[in-house]
Structures are given as structure tokens and as C-alpha cells.
Amino acid sequence: MKIILNLFFLALFLFPFLGFINKKSIKKGAGIQRRAYAIIPAHNEENVIENLINDCKATGFDGVFVVADSCTDKTINKAGRLKARIYEVHEHNKGKALSKALPRILNKLNDSDALYFFDADTRFEKDFLAKSLPYLGDNEIIIHHLRIPKNNRTWVSRMYIILYAYLYRFQSALSLIGVSNVIPGNGWACTAKVLKDNPFNVDTLVDDLEYTLKIRVPIRFVDEGIVVYNEAPETWDISWRQRLRWTRGGFQLLFGDYSSYALSKSFVLLFPLASLFYTFSFLQSLLHPVSFLINLPTALLINMLFYGLFLDKEDWEQVKLYDLISFFFFSLSQYVIIIIALFTYREQTWVRTLHKGGDINEVG
């Protein structure tokens, strides 16, 4: 049984390599002329909210809805001056804020209208909507390629470039084998009808994964050079809090109400399950400290080669070779986070990630 489990989770770890196989061309949607709206959940995002709203206007969105969750800074004033429609809520939680505001927003929209969900730190090119909208069908969700902008400033933010490169290939591999993709926290879209038929009712700290599990429509990865950029944490403490929140949310799903999950999306539960397996294996290796230290250089080299393969030309313009060494120890810290999250997963506190803003093409 142990051998079977080892082989299974090894295969899961290597699964993203399928993402390198050439995919079939992606079909466009029904060809319907749609109005398109941006939905931006925001908690104290005065540093970045104007950039995103201006991007939305420049790319041709018909309107912008800002879900202002317990804002105490100038977010609401700045969004209002740019003619965004403001929906104030007091949830201190992105997913719950959207759950509360979306029914009010949907009442004003036609079923065929397109809704794009962006975190407040998002940036994209001016042709984003023109490229993306033709791919959106009536009864599906589409997602796009997420990248870290070139204005990353620290070694911590470069760790997310490596992580995103791995996740990009994971989404590509899911598309290749015909399995529904996973909603990322940023840059996904659907019609108003999808949200009316499948209410965005989420309770965990990972609203994207939870909605993926609950939604009864297909999720498609539109990888046609359409890129969404969002900032990465720049300091260790902010990254730690973010990853702890993500990991707690994964366990909330793993130990949650399975009756509400769609069977076809149940593979999402493999993420927290795999994290437990890898952590248990790591702890077992610590029982033999001499062997652990002897094998550490080999593990470091394999880790560098493995994740280095997922980086493309744009990634290598920002990532240095020594960042792959840093990523190895960055990954080791995740085991500590997993252990903490396992015993504190009922904690629902949402800690915001500080965003600073900047040009997506500015080299940090």
C-alpha cells in the first residue's frame, strides 16, 4: 500500500510535465455580442485601485463594480471618482464579501453579460478584453495565464514567479487530458447566468478552490497569449501569512461538507491531501538526520532542475539561478506551514496582502 501511495503522489507531482505537450486549438464561444463588466473585491487598496479601474476602461469594459470590504482608507473615494459602482460590505473576507455583494450586482445584469473577477492589484494589456471575450461561452467559466509583473522587487516575490510557472503547466496539463480546470483567485470570467444558476456561496479561506469544487459547469483554460498580472508578496512575513491562509483554506475544504461538492471537481481535494502526504514523508526523513543531511545536496539539485524546467524566457529574465536554491528552502518552509494549518484550520481570519502598484513592464 505504501508503494502504491508513493507512486500515486509522485505521479501527481510530475503531472504538470504533461503541460509541455502541444494542445489542440481552443474553441471560441458562441460568438454572442456581450456587455462585459469587471468585479473587483477590495479591502484598503488605495495604492492600486486606480490602476486597475483605468486598465478596465482602457480595455473596453462596460462598467466596473468594486466590492469594498470594510475599507478604512481612500479606496472608495478613488474608485468613486473614476465612476466605478461601489458595493460596501463588512465581512473582512474576500469570498464572503463577494457572496454578499454578487446577488445585488446580478439583479442589474442580463444573463448573457460577461463578468470578469480581478484582485485589486491586477494589471493587463489594453487588448485583454478583445482577446478574451470571444472565448467565453454561455455556460462555462474561463481562466487565463497568471504571471507576476516585472516590477517584482525582492527574492520573495521571485519565488512566486517559479510557483506560478509550475501552476501554469498544471493548468495546461488538466486541459490536455480534458479535465475541468481550477479557478485561480484572479482573472476568471463567466456569464451572469452561470452565477445566477450557481450562486457564489463560499465559506472557506480559499473561495476560488471552493467555488471550483461546487460549480456544476466546465472550467476552461484559455491559453492564447492572454495574460493577467498580479503582484506577489515582497516580504517573508506577508508571504508566510498568505500561504498559511491558503493552506488553512485547503484543509477547510478537505474536512468540509462533501455533499456540496461536484464529483467531477473532487480532484481538487488532492491538493491538501497531497500536502499532508508530502509533509508526513518529510517528517519521516527527519527521523534519520544523518541520512537526511547526506541526501540534502542531491535533493537540492533535483529541486533546482525540476522547477527550472518550468520557467520560460520571460521568467528567466527575472529569476536568477540562485533563486532556485532559495526556492528549495522556501518550499521546505511550507512543511511548517502545513503542520500549523492542520491544527488551526478552523481559523477564519483573513489577512490582506499589501499591494504597492506599479507598471507591469517596469523591471524591479
N, C-alpha and C positions, 0 to 999 in steps of 0.2 A: 504493500500500500504506500509506503514511504517513497519508493522508487517512482511509482505512478504519479504521486503528487509532485515530486521533484521535476519530473519530465513535463508535467502539465504546466507548472508555473514557469519553467524555463521557456517553454513554447510561447507562453503569454508574454514573457519579457522580450522574446525575439520577434514577436508578431509584427511590430512596425516595419521590419525589413520588407514585408510584402508591399509596403507603400512605395517602394522604388520601382515596382513593375508598372509599365505603361498602362494607363487606364483607357477605357473607351471614352469617346467624346461625350460630354454631359448634355443631356437633352434640355432644351429651354421649356419654359412653362406654357400656359395656354395661349399666350400672345394677347392677353387682355390689357387694355389701357387702364392702368390703376393709378389712383392717388397714392402717394407714399408719405408716411409720417415717421418721424424719429421719436422714440421714447427714451428719456434719459433719467434714470434714478440717480439722485444726488443728495449727499449729506455733506454740507460745508465744503463745496467745491468751487469757491470763488476764484481760485487760481487758474482753473481750466475750463469752466463752463462756457465762457465767451468763445474760446477757440472752437469748441465742438459745435455750438449753435451756428457760428459763422461758416464752418465747414458744411453743415447741413443745408444752409441757404445757398451756398455756392454750388453744391452738387445737385440742387433741384428738388429738395423735399418740399412737399406742400404745406407742411407745418411741423412744429416741434412741441412735444409735451414734456415738461420737466416735472418729475415726481420728487418734490422737495421734502425729504425726510428729516424732520427735526433740525432744520437748518438754523444756525445762530450767527452766521456770517453774512456776506453780501451776495450769496448765491442767488437768492430770489430776486433781489433788486437788479442784478446784472442780467439775469435771464429775462426779466420783465422788460427791461429797456430794449432788448433785442426781439421783442414781440413773441416770445415763447409763451405757451399757455401753461400756467403753473397749477399743480395739484399738490397742496400741502397735506402731509400725513405726519404722524408722530409714532413711528414704530421702532426706530433705531435698528432697522434690519432691512436690507435691500429687498429680499424676497417677499417679506411681509408687506413692505411698502408698496411693491408692485401689485400684490394680491388685493390690497385695499383700493388702490387708485384705478386699476385697469377697468373694473366694471363701469366707472364713471366716464372713462375715456371711450370705451367701446360703444356706449349709448349714443355717441355723436358721430359714429363712423358707419359706412356701408360695409357689407360683408366682404366685398372684393378689395377694399382698401388694404394696402400693404403697411405693416408695422415693422420697423427696424429698432432693435434694442441695443443701446450703446451705454457703456460706462462713461462717466463724465470726462475721463482723461483720454477718450478715443480721438484719433485723427485718421483721416483717409484722404485720398486724392480726389480731385474735382470730378473725375469721370466715374467715381464709385457707383453711384446710383444707376447711371446709364448702362453700366456693365452688369450690375447685379439684378436689377428688377426684371429683365426678360426671362430669367431663370426661375422665377417664383411661380409655382403652381397654386391652384385654389386650395388644395387640401394637403399641405405639407409644410415643413419647416426647412429653410435653407441656412447653411452656415458657411463661413468663409475662412480663409487663411489668416491666422493671427500672428503678428510679428511685434517685436519690440522696436521702437523707433531708434534712429541713430543718435538721438540725444541722450542715450543712457550715459550715466556719469560715474558709476562705481563698479567694482568687481562683483558686488552682489547683484546688480541689475544684469550683468553679463551672464550670470548663472541662469537667468530666465530665458536668455536667447537660446542657450543649449536645451533647456527644458522644452521650450516652445517648438524647437526643431524636431525633437523626439515626438511630441504630441501631434505635430503636423503629419508625420509619417504614420502615426497610429490612426488618425482620421482617414488618411489615404488608403490604408490597408483595409479598414472597415468598408470603405466604398468599393474596393476591388472585389471583395468576397460577397458583396450585395447585402451587407448587414446595415441596419439603420445606424447613422452616426450619432455622436454625443453632442448635445448643445453645450457650447462654451459659454462663459459668463458674459460674452461680449460679441456684438456683430452678427447676431442671428435675426432672422426675419420670418414672418408668416403673414397670412391674411387675417383680417379681423374675424372672419368666420371661424378660423381654427381656434382662436382664443374664446370665442363665444360658445363653441361646441365643447371645448376642453379648457374649462376655467383654470386660471393660473393660481391654484390654491396650494401654497407650499408652506412648510413649517420648519424646515431644517436650515442649517447654515450654508448649504450648497444648493441654492434654488435651481441652478442650471442642471445639475445631475438629477435632482428630484423631479423636475418637470420632464426631463428625458425619460425617466422611469414611468411616469404617469401618463404621458401623452400617447394617444392612440393613432397618431398619424406618422408617416415616414419622415425621417430627418435626413436631408441630403447635403453632402459636402460639395459646394460649387468651387472647384479649384481651377479657375480660369484666369489666373493673374489678378484676381480681386482680393485685395489685402486690407485688413483692418489693423491699425496700430494702436497699442495701448502701453502705457508706462509700466515699468517694473519697479518694485521696491528698491531703494538705493542703500538702505542701511540694514544691518543684520537684525536688529530688534523688530523692525517693521516686517521684514521677510518672515521672521520666526512667528510673529502673531498671525500673519496671513496664512502661513502653511498650517499652523495649529488649528485655525478656523476651518480650513479646507478639510483637514483630517478628522476633526470632530464631526463635521458635517457628513463625511463618508460613513462614519460609524453610526450616526443617527439614522442613515438610510439602511445600513446593514442590520441594525436592530430595530427597524421600524415596522410599519404596517404593510405587510406584503400583499394584502388583499387589494390595495390601491395601485399596485404596480402592474404595468403591461408585461405580459410574459415575454414578448418579443424584445423587450428592452432590459430584461433581467440580467444580461451580461454585465451591466453597469456595476452590479454588486461585486463583480470580480475585483474591482479596483481596491476597495477597502479589505476584501478578503485576502488578496494577494499581498497587501501591505503587512497584514498580520503574519502571513506565512514567511515572507522575507525577513521580518523582524525576529520571528522565532528562530529561523535558521542562523541569523546573525548572532543572537544571544547564545545559541549552541556553540558557535565557533569561539566565543569568548571563554567558554569553559576550558579551552585548550590554548592558553595565552602564548605559549612558545610557538606552537604551530601557526597561530593567528599572525604573529609578528613576522614569521618566516614567509608566509604567503602574502603578506600585505603588499610588497612591491609588485608582485605578479598581478594581484587584484587591481592595483592602481593602473598598471599598464593596460590591462584588458579594458578597464573602465574608460580610459582615455581613447583607446582605439574604437571602442563601441560607440560612444557618444560623438566622437569626432566624425564618424561616417555620416551622421545625420545633418551635419552642418553644410549649407550651400555657400556659394560665393559671397552673397550678401552677409551671411552670418560671419564668415571668416574675415570680412572687412572690419568687424568689431571685436571678435573673440580672439584672444591670444592663446598660444599653445599652453601657457601656464594656467590659463583659466580652466582647462580640462583637469589639471591637478586639483585646483580649488574645488571644481565641481564634485570630485570624488569625496572630499571631506564634507562638502555641502550636503551630499546625498547621505553620508553617514549620520549627519545631524538629524536627518529625517527619522531615523530609528528612535531617537529620544522623543521626538515629537509624537510618533505613533504610540509609544508607551504612555506618555502623558495623556494623549487624546483618548486612549482606550479607557482610562479611569475617570475621565472628566467629560465624556462625550455629551452628557446631558446639559452641559453649559451652553447657553444660547446667546451669550454676549457677542455682539457684532462690533468689531474694532475696525474702523475705517483705515484704508491705506492712503497715506498722504500723497497728493499729486502736485507737481510743480509746474507742469505745462512746458511748452517749447515747440519748435519746428521739428517735424518728423525727419527732416533731412539734415538737421544740424548734428554734426559729429561731436560727441561728448569727449 
